Each structure stands twice: as structure tokens, then as C-alpha cells.
Amino acid sequence: DTGVSQNPRHKITKRGQNVTFRCDPISEHNRLYWYRQTLGQGPEFLTYFQNEAQLEKSRLLSDRFSAERPKGSFSTLEIQRTEQGDSAMYLCASSLRTSNEQFFGPGTRLTVL
Amino acid sequence: SQQGEEDPQALSIQEGENATMNCSYKTSINNLQWYRQNSGRGLVHLILIRSNEREKHSGRLRVTLDTSKKSSSLLITASRAADTASYFCAWPPEGGGSNYKLTFGKGTLLTVNP
């Protein structure tokens, strides 16, 4: 499968714990995006990488959130001291620099108890 | 919120009927895209229409764009049960340039009954 993959698919954690999600983009894509989607809403942009550089972060990305993309390949999104409001689907997408089309992974559904 | 509006929020039709979904956005855009999301899954890109285009077709999909009204519509003809999904419109930041992030509408949940 050469699409975008995300792991884990589901994560249940207790409030206050840290969680980390991983995204593997399509190999030749140099752009990588993270979005968050809550029930009944469209995805909301969190952050974006071009190669290994994080070029923009949304105001939604509080200081408890950190994202990395070492070597411009896979990316991780870490949430520290999780809160119940962090419960959502976290979507990763990738694209070529020259393309408008983004390819989405299946998402990681986070539930904070 | 930067999200636009989509209507209807939910639409239920019979197989074979046409489905029309509308999207309104708030900024100036150079393109607008439509995505489909099956229940609990990631999004799939359906079609992109540029700001200088008024209508575009792809298979059973027809998209229109009215930049003066800041609105777009997606028509699915001869619907199938497999078309059951949520449909989202999305657009890049105002000012054009590289399309490095998207703002999504709230989506329309389409149910096609066999």
C-alpha cells in the first residue's frame, strides 16, 4: 500500500497522559499536514511541514502539542498532558509541492477519558 | 471559525436519484476542492475547480463555482448506495500562492438508500 498511513488507528488514554501519533506520507511527497476533526465537523488545520521544516502552526496547536518531521519523511504529533477536549480524529495528509491535491491517511481516533 | 457553511447538513435520497450539495466560503480563493469521507475514515479528493472555471465534470460528479456569491455546488448524478458518505468542500488561504493548507466546510452527510 503506497498511500498515507497513520498509527495507531485508535488510542484511548487517561487525562493527563502523553500520547504520540505517527504519520507516514506517500514517499515522494514533500508536504505533510496535520488536521484535527471533531464529530460532525470538517477537519481543521493544525500544522504543516515542507520537507523537515515546520512552516506554520495553527492557534489550535497549544503548547501541549508538538509535531516533528525528522529528515523530511515520517512525522509525529505528540500531545502532552491530554485533556478531554483533545478527543478527536487526528488526520495526516501529504502532497507534492506542485499539487493542490492532498492525500489523507485513515486518521488516529483519540479518546481521552 | 474560518469554516464556511454547507447545506444541507444531511441529505437522504433513493438510489438512482441525483444529490446536490452546496458550499459557501468567506474569502477570495484561487480554487475550491471537494472531498468525500466514508464513515470514520480519511478523506478522498474528488475534484478541484479553479476560480476562473464556472463548471467542471468528473464522471458522475458536476461542480459549479460562483465566485461572486462565494459559493459552490456538487451534484452527484444517478447516485449509488456506495456514494453514502460525508462530503466536504475545502479551499486554500486567501491570496493564493502555494496551496499549503485547506479550510474545510462543515460537510453534508449523504445517505443513499438502496
Chai-1 contact restraints between the chains, C-beta under 6 A:
chainA,res_idxA,chainB,res_idxB,connection_type,confidence,min_distance_angstrom,max_distance_angstrom,comment,restraint_id
A,Q41,B,K106,contact,1.0,0.0,6.0,A-B,restraint_1
A,G42,B,F88,contact,1.0,0.0,6.0,A-B,restraint_2
A,G42,B,F104,contact,1.0,0.0,6.0,A-B,restraint_3
A,G42,B,G105,contact,1.0,0.0,6.0,A-B,restraint_4
A,G42,B,K106,contact,1.0,0.0,6.0,A-B,restraint_5
A,G42,B,G107,contact,1.0,0.0,6.0,A-B,restraint_6
A,P43,B,F104,contact,1.0,0.0,6.0,A-B,restraint_7
A,F45,B,K101,contact,1.0,0.0,6.0,A-B,restraint_8
A,Y48,B,Y100,contact,1.0,0.0,6.0,A-B,restraint_9
A,Y48,B,K101,contact,1.0,0.0,6.0,A-B,restraint_10
A,N100,B,N31,contact,1.0,0.0,6.0,A-B,restraint_11
A,N100,B,L48,contact,1.0,0.0,6.0,A-B,restraint_12
A,N100,B,N99,contact,1.0,0.0,6.0,A-B,restraint_13
A,E101,B,H45,contact,1.0,0.0,6.0,A-B,restraint_14
A,F104,B,G42,contact,1.0,0.0,6.0,A-B,restraint_15
A,F104,B,L43,contact,1.0,0.0,6.0,A-B,restraint_16
A,G105,B,G42,contact,1.0,0.0,6.0,A-B,restraint_17
A,P106,B,R41,contact,1.0,0.0,6.0,A-B,restraint_18
A,P106,B,G42,contact,1.0,0.0,6.0,A-B,restraint_19
A,G107,B,G42,contact,1.0,0.0,6.0,A-B,restraint_20
